[in-house]
């Protein structure tokens, strides 16, 4: 599952969450101002802007349409696998 670290009144955070919902990408929202140690964890990853997205494919910060598209494609491929 994807994790997204967010801040209040953050337009890029809201846009990223809307993208996840639109394409049915499951995510866990971690609110930086409420979760103990979350800010330090994000800073230790080298990020200084919100949102911070953590997925199997890596991490990034900000609204990154290129990374979101890549993540969406990986979810579509996973959903189409028949076992």
PyMOL commands that set and color helices and strands:
alter all, ss='L'
color gray80, all
select helices_A, chain A and resi 11-22+38-44+65-79
alter helices_A, ss='H'
color red, helices_A
select strands_A, chain A and resi 2-6+27-31+52-55+58-61
alter strands_A, ss='S'
color yellow, strands_A
deselect
rebuild
show_as cartoon
